[in-house]
Amino acid sequence: MTEVVSENAEVTVLLVDDNPQNLKVLYETLKDKGYRLLIANEGEKALDLAHRHQPEVILLDIMMPEMDGYEVCQRLKANPATSDCAVVFLSALDDLQAKVKGFSLGGADYISKPFQSLEVIARVKTHARVIRLERELQARNRELQGDQARILNSISEGIYGLDEHGTIEFANPAAGVIMRCPVEDLIGRNFFETHFSTATEGQPGLPVYATCREGIAENQRDIRMQRTDETGFPAEYRSTPKHDGDELHGAVVVFRDITVELENERALDEARELVQEQRDQLAHTSRLTTMGEMAAGVAHEVNQPLTAIANYARVSKRMMSVENPNLTVLQETLDKIEAQSHRASEIIRRIRRFVKKPATGKEVLSLSTLLEDTRQFAEVDARNNDGAIELAVPADLPDVLADPIQVQQVALNLIRNALEATRSAESELPVEVSARVTVDGGVRVEVRDHGIGLADDAEEKLFLPFYTTKDEGMGIGLPTCRSLIQAQGGEIGFERPEGGGACFFFTLPVASAPGTTSCPSGTSGAV
């Protein structure tokens, strides 16, 4: 017989009966219901049509010659292409045993002859909807499984699925690449024995062991894992327990080879050490440059006590040449020589301390003492620039954690710049150096000048290397200051005060603040 197809063929229904009259009745009943109808009058024909079209519903007569409906159903269910079809048996037999046999072979329903149109329509509609939903669900599951497989295949990290004993039940392609062996060779292996040469049966403390046996998630880095060829590699892994309700069924392990990553980290550490060495060298060069710029003033400062010593020494010699020298006056003169020698020694001490390379590491230091020492050192420039320095530091200013030489270098640089700026504006006001505690708990040092102020584009240029507004400047002072302060865990910047001039500031972390490595400034400023 030929196939008959309706206009709306969303659902396919196969009608199987050796009686033409029964087929006609079924066809007339369903033809206007929007189904795609297929017709077969014997078992082989039915199997062929079912295999080619995978109908949702098959109305199958039981009593047929050569191959009865039971055998047809059995063969339909044995074929994966047709196993999900809903088989509805048709029979004039109202026998319970016949129905039980049909259901045992995979039948979904039973319709007795003679047919009732409404019953046929209702049952076909119900089973068609169920099968269509099941097939859509299966298609969606296959799509999700395909997506999952594509995701797992595209991941560069190795992934294992382990049972509670550590047996590898699943491995993605990346795991095979890392292990340098086919994925199928990994399935069935014991994870612990494969990857850890020291593993023994039931040995706790191994990576992932607590996840498989106790459901404890793990995350470790730079552990040594072994490949199937017994070569080793450093790895990072994360393991998550697999739960089915309250039952633990092993672990999912995500791991990766970090050999290249560790090599890059070592290279980065070496580069950082080199950069730090170059930064220290640049800072030292900057201090030497500063001393070169201050050489004339320093020479004058040292020459004064030396001249006084020479003069007092000549006076002492003359006093000692007389017959009865005045020992009291001689003692006073010698005391003055000693005082001037201490003065010269202190100047030399400051110079040597400033130009030497700092020792590695930071220390707890009194910022008020350091700033006072810096102020005295900067007085050489103050006299050369016909200026003055005012220092205002509260008595209860907390100690800071920093490198004293580097902090003094920054403070001296800012003070000298402020003195030059104030002189260029022909102002008689002193440079103001102050310190205070910020709202964030750090310490902020400010250096205020009374010069002509900063350019509008200072934010973009001022801290750039080799940018300078001085005719003979090299442009490394402020960039070096910025680098030094950042190395202390602080910030550096500037503001434009309302009264004119400029105010440069830097911050330092307080020594007593536990875990503090940096301290942002208490107010806004361009850095």
Secondary structure, DSSP 8 states (H G I E B T S, - for coil): ------S--SEEEEEE-S-HHHHHHHHHHHTTTTEEEEEESSHHHHHHHHHHH--SEEEEES--SSS-HHHHHHHHHHSTTTTTSEEEEEES---HHHHHHHHHTT--EEEESS--HHHHHHHHHHHHHHHHHHHHHHHHHHHHHHHHHHHHHH-SSEEEEE-TT-BEEEE-HHHHHHHTS-HHHHTTSBHHHHH-TT--TT-TTSTTHHHHHH---EEEEEEEEE-TTS-EEEEEEEEEEEEETTEEEEEEEEEEE-HHHHHHHHHHHHHHHHHHHHHHHHHHHHHHHHHHHTHHHHHHHHHHHHHHHHHHHHHHHHHHHSSS--HHHHHHHHHHHHHHHHHHHHHHHHHHHHHS---SS-EEE-HHHHHHHHHHHHHHHHHHTT--EEEE--TT---EEE-HHHHHHHHHHHHHHHHHHHHHTT--S-EEEEEEE-TTS-EEEEEE--SS---TTHHHHTTSTT--SSTT--S-HHHHHHHHHHHTT--EEEE--TTSS-EEEEEE-BTTSTT------SS--B-
